[in-house]
């Protein structure tokens, strides 16, 4: 059996456009929408009539955790800056 672990936040990493690096906390509705896009074989849920279960599950996640979106420019080498920004915001104790 897997060991239980605490989760403090959810961080979604993305590459978009040509703007700089940004890390923003999402509103609960934005977080639910974005998290639902990451569900594997999401289309099967409708066929199995499990959409309500997914909604309930995502609602509970978003109630308990903060969800952040970290964006870096697409096509630019920004890994060091990006990882430093994430470490600075989330890994400082």
C-alpha positions in Angstrom: 0.0 0.0 0.0 1.3 3.5 -0.9 2.4 5.7 1.9 0.2 8.8 2.6 1.9 12.1 2.0 0.8 15.7 2.4 0.4 17.9 -0.6 0.7 21.7 0.0 -0.1 23.0 -3.5 -0.6 22.0 -7.1 1.7 23.6 -9.6 0.8 23.4 -13.3 3.8 24.1 -15.7 3.2 25.5 -19.1 4.9 27.1 -22.1 3.0 29.9 -23.7 3.7 32.8 -26.0 6.7 35.1 -25.7 6.1 36.9 -22.4 8.3 36.4 -19.4 8.1 33.9 -16.6 5.0 34.2 -14.4 3.6 32.2 -11.4 0.0 33.0 -10.5 -2.5 31.5 -8.1 -5.6 30.4 -9.9 -9.2 31.1 -8.9 -11.0 28.0 -7.8 -13.1 28.0 -11.0 -10.0 28.4 -13.2 -8.2 25.6 -11.3 -11.2 23.2 -11.7 -11.3 23.9 -15.5 -7.5 23.4 -16.0 -7.3 20.3 -13.8 -10.2 18.7 -15.6 -8.2 19.0 -18.8 -5.5 16.7 -17.3 -7.9 13.8 -16.6 -6.8 10.8 -18.7 -9.5 9.6 -21.0 -11.9 12.2 -19.7 -14.4 11.5 -22.5 -15.0 8.0 -21.0 -16.5 9.7 -17.9 -19.5 10.9 -19.8 -20.1 7.4 -21.2 -19.9 5.9 -17.8 -22.1 8.7 -16.3 -19.3 9.7 -13.9 -19.1 13.4 -14.6 -20.6 14.2 -11.2 -17.9 12.1 -9.5 -15.2 14.1 -11.4 -16.8 17.4 -10.4 -17.0 16.3 -6.8 -13.4 15.1 -6.8 -12.1 18.3 -8.4 -14.2 20.5 -6.0 -12.7 18.7 -3.0 -9.1 19.2 -4.4 -9.7 22.9 -5.1 -11.3 23.4 -1.6 -8.2 21.9 0.1 -5.3 23.0 -2.1 -4.1 26.2 -3.8 -3.5 25.7 -7.5 -0.8 27.7 -9.3 0.0 28.1 -13.0 3.7 28.7 -13.8 4.3 29.9 -17.3 7.5 30.3 -19.2 8.0 31.6 -22.8 7.8 29.1 -25.6 10.9 28.6 -27.6 13.3 30.4 -25.3 15.9 28.8 -23.0 14.6 29.8 -19.6 14.9 26.6 -17.6 17.3 28.0 -15.0 15.3 31.2 -14.4 12.1 29.2 -14.4 13.3 26.6 -11.9 14.7 29.4 -9.7 11.4 31.3 -9.7 9.6 28.1 -8.7 12.1 27.2 -6.0 12.0 30.7 -4.6 8.2 30.8 -4.3 7.5 27.2 -3.3 10.5 25.6 -1.7 11.5 28.2 0.8 10.7 26.9 4.3 
